[in-house]
Amino acid sequence: MTTAEIGDIIEFQDGLRGKVEKVNENSVIVDLTIMENFASLEMEEKTVINHKRYKIIESSSSK
């Protein structure tokens, strides 16, 4: 399993996407405000996702 790094864009839970802000031992903290439809989702700006529950969409090291 590849662990996300700060700045990576990840996808989780039925297509939600976010930008990784912090990497913890078992999880990442993600900023959800990068999604175009964020305002209509009525969610918090940030969430915690376990490493087992996401896939990396865009790596920050590839920019």
N, CA, C and O of each residue as an XYZ file, in Angstrom:
252
protein
N       0.842     -1.190      0.000
C       0.000      0.000      0.000
C       0.884      1.249      0.000
O       1.818      1.358      0.795
N       0.587      2.168     -0.879
C       1.318      3.425     -0.948
C       0.633      4.449     -0.055
O      -0.582      4.633     -0.119
N       1.420      5.105      0.769
C       0.895      6.130      1.662
C       0.982      7.488      0.977
O       1.997      7.823      0.366
N      -0.082      8.260      1.086
C      -0.113      9.601      0.486
C       0.880     10.516      1.203
O       1.256     10.281      2.352
N       1.290     11.564      0.491
C       2.184     12.573      1.043
C       1.467     13.919      1.038
O       0.449     14.087      0.366
N       2.001     14.871      1.789
C       1.409     16.209      1.838
C       1.338     16.787      0.429
O       2.324     16.767     -0.307
N       0.176     17.299      0.062
C      -0.037     17.889     -1.254
C      -0.673     16.955     -2.257
O      -1.148     17.408     -3.298
N      -0.696     15.650     -1.972
C      -1.332     14.692     -2.875
C      -2.842     14.906     -2.883
O      -3.424     15.342     -1.890
N      -3.469     14.591     -4.018
C      -4.924     14.591     -4.128
C      -5.363     13.138     -4.013
O      -4.887     12.277     -4.753
N      -6.276     12.871     -3.080
C      -6.751     11.508     -2.893
C      -8.257     11.438     -3.114
O      -8.963     12.442     -3.032
N      -8.730     10.222     -3.397
C     -10.162      9.971     -3.578
C     -10.580      8.914     -2.577
O      -9.847      7.955     -2.337
N     -11.758      9.087     -1.992
C     -12.249      8.172     -0.975
C     -13.766      8.222     -0.950
O     -14.365      9.129     -1.528
N     -14.385      7.273     -0.298
C     -15.824      7.264     -0.023
C     -16.690      7.780     -1.171
O     -17.155      8.919     -1.135
N     -16.903      6.962     -2.167
C     -17.817      7.278     -3.273
C     -17.450      8.532     -4.054
O     -18.332      9.316     -4.402
N     -16.178      8.735     -4.336
C     -15.772      9.816     -5.228
C     -15.418     11.139     -4.592
O     -15.109     12.090     -5.309
N     -15.451     11.242     -3.273
C     -15.018     12.485     -2.636
C     -13.518     12.639     -2.826
O     -12.784     11.652     -2.818
N     -13.066     13.864     -2.994
C     -11.643     14.137     -3.193
C     -11.165     15.212     -2.238
O     -11.927     16.082     -1.818
N      -9.895     15.132     -1.907
C      -9.314     16.132     -1.029
C      -7.811     16.195     -1.179
O      -7.187     15.300     -1.748
N      -7.240     17.270     -0.659
C      -5.794     17.486     -0.703
C      -5.218     17.166      0.672
O      -5.692     17.685      1.683
N      -4.199     16.313      0.712
C      -3.595     15.885      1.970
C      -2.843     17.049      2.606
O      -1.984     17.666      1.977
N      -3.179     17.340      3.862
C      -2.523     18.414      4.606
C      -1.563     17.887      5.666
O      -0.574     18.544      5.991
N      -1.853     16.695      6.209
C      -0.994     16.118      7.235
C      -1.060     14.606      7.139
O      -2.124     14.035      6.898
N       0.090     13.957      7.329
C       0.161     12.501      7.296
C       0.449     12.007      8.710
O       1.451     12.387      9.317
N      -0.425     11.168      9.223
C      -0.252     10.549     10.534
C       0.145      9.089     10.350
O       0.233      8.610      9.219
N       0.381      8.387     11.438
C       0.804      6.993     11.361
C      -0.215      6.115     10.642
O       0.158      5.286      9.812
N      -1.496      6.289     10.956
C      -2.545      5.433     10.395
C      -3.544      6.155      9.505
O      -4.476      5.535      8.992
N      -3.362      7.464      9.315
C      -4.361      8.233      8.581
C      -3.770      9.511      8.005
O      -2.622      9.866      8.276
N      -4.584     10.192      7.202
C      -4.210     11.509      6.667
C      -5.329     12.492      6.993
O      -6.490     12.105      7.121
N      -4.968     13.762      7.127
C      -5.943     14.837      7.284
C      -6.060     15.508      5.929
O      -5.060     15.897      5.326
N      -7.303     15.642      5.455
C      -7.565     16.055      4.080
C      -8.419     17.327      4.047
O      -9.383     17.459      4.802
N      -8.051     18.257      3.163
C      -8.832     19.475      2.919
C      -9.796     19.193      1.770
O      -9.367     18.918      0.650
N     -11.077     19.259      2.044
C     -12.100     18.930      1.044
C     -12.508     20.116      0.183
O     -13.232     19.934     -0.796
N     -12.071     21.314      0.514
C     -12.536     22.514     -0.193
C     -12.038     22.596     -1.630
O     -12.430     23.508     -2.358
N     -11.183     21.665     -2.061
C     -10.719     21.687     -3.455
C     -11.790     21.208     -4.429
O     -11.687     21.445     -5.633
N     -12.824     20.531     -3.909
C     -13.886     20.041     -4.789
C     -14.769     21.196     -5.241
O     -15.120     22.063     -4.441
N     -15.126     21.208     -6.514
C     -15.959     22.276     -7.064
C     -17.324     22.350     -6.388
O     -17.873     23.438     -6.215
N     -17.870     21.206     -6.008
C     -19.211     21.161     -5.410
C     -19.167     21.135     -3.885
O     -20.143     20.734     -3.251
N     -18.068     21.549     -3.291
C     -17.914     21.472     -1.832
C     -19.038     22.202     -1.091
O     -19.582     21.661     -0.128
N     -19.392     23.393     -1.510
C     -20.403     24.195     -0.815
C     -21.756     23.477     -0.748
O     -22.485     23.623      0.233
N     -22.086     22.719     -1.766
C     -23.384     22.045     -1.794
C     -23.403     20.744     -0.981
O     -24.472     20.177     -0.757
N     -22.258     20.274     -0.546
C     -22.186     19.007      0.185
C     -22.512     19.133      1.668
O     -22.823     18.136      2.319
N     -22.445     20.336      2.201
C     -22.715     20.579      3.616
C     -21.872     19.679      4.511
O     -22.393     18.969      5.371
N     -20.558     19.722      4.292
C     -19.598     18.935      5.068
C     -18.600     19.873      5.738
O     -18.507     21.050      5.391
N     -17.862     19.340      6.696
C     -16.768     20.082      7.300
C     -15.674     20.276      6.254
O     -15.611     19.528      5.278
N     -14.813     21.275      6.450
C     -13.744     21.553      5.487
C     -12.668     20.483      5.475
O     -12.044     20.240      4.443
N     -12.446     19.843      6.616
C     -11.387     18.843      6.730
C     -11.934     17.562      7.326
O     -12.922     17.568      8.061
N     -11.264     16.447      6.992
C     -11.652     15.156      7.546
C     -10.417     14.278      7.673
O      -9.368     14.573      7.100
N     -10.555     13.198      8.429
C      -9.475     12.244      8.632
C      -9.837     10.956      7.903
O     -10.947     10.445      8.048
N      -8.897     10.435      7.121
C      -9.124      9.217      6.340
C      -8.026      8.209      6.650
O      -6.843      8.546      6.604
N      -8.407      6.981      6.963
C      -7.460      5.906      7.204
C      -6.714      5.583      5.907
O      -7.282      5.679      4.819
N      -5.441      5.202      6.030
C      -4.633      4.886      4.847
C      -5.251      3.774      3.988
O      -5.018      3.732      2.780
N      -6.019      2.895      4.583
C      -6.627      1.780      3.847
C      -7.832      2.205      3.024
O      -8.321      1.429      2.203
N      -8.324      3.432      3.231
C      -9.608      3.829      2.655
C      -9.530      4.893      1.563
O     -10.537      5.534      1.263
N      -8.372      5.091      0.971
C      -8.263      6.070     -0.108
C      -7.337      5.565     -1.202
O      -6.582      4.609     -1.019
N      -7.420      6.240     -2.350
C      -6.435      5.992     -3.406
C      -5.903      7.342     -3.862
O      -6.624      8.339     -3.884
N      -4.632      7.352     -4.224
C      -3.978      8.585     -4.652
C      -4.356      8.852     -6.103
O      -4.139      8.007     -6.972
N      -4.922     10.028     -6.363
C      -5.341     10.430     -7.701
C      -4.231     11.210     -8.391
O      -3.945     10.992     -9.569
N      -3.607     12.123     -7.647
C      -2.567     12.980     -8.207
C      -1.480     13.164     -7.159
O      -1.743     13.649     -6.058
N      -0.273     12.777     -7.503
C       0.841     12.884     -6.570
C       1.456     14.287     -6.613
O       1.636     14.859     -7.688
N       1.771     14.824     -5.458
C       2.391     16.152     -5.399
C       3.798     16.135     -5.974
O       4.295     17.171     -6.418
N       4.443     14.985     -5.973
C       5.808     14.889     -6.499
C       5.844     14.865     -8.025
O       6.910     15.015     -8.622
N       4.687     14.679     -8.660
C       4.646     14.644    -10.128
C       4.417     16.012    -10.728
O       4.348     16.137    -11.950
N       4.294     17.055     -9.900
C       4.040     18.406    -10.407
C       5.342     19.112    -10.678
O       5.341     20.264    -11.112
